[in-house]
Amino acid sequence: MTRDRQFQVRLRAWNALPRVDRVIFVSVRINGLDYDEAARRHGCTAQDAEQVIVRVLVALIEADDDAPP
């Protein structure tokens, strides 16, 4: 799969995620918040924030796996 195709596949998977999952993911993985701070900012528990990170990463990996070559 070309890099452009891989990007398109991941972008579609990203856009299919719930907005709150995308926001929490960006807060933790891009902005560097820990789970506790992300949870406080987004009205969930630290465990919820951690589960969101896992869910997003799995969705992006599975999108790659499911994409045609």
Order of alpha helices (4+ residues) and beta strands (2+ residues): alpha-alpha-alpha-alpha
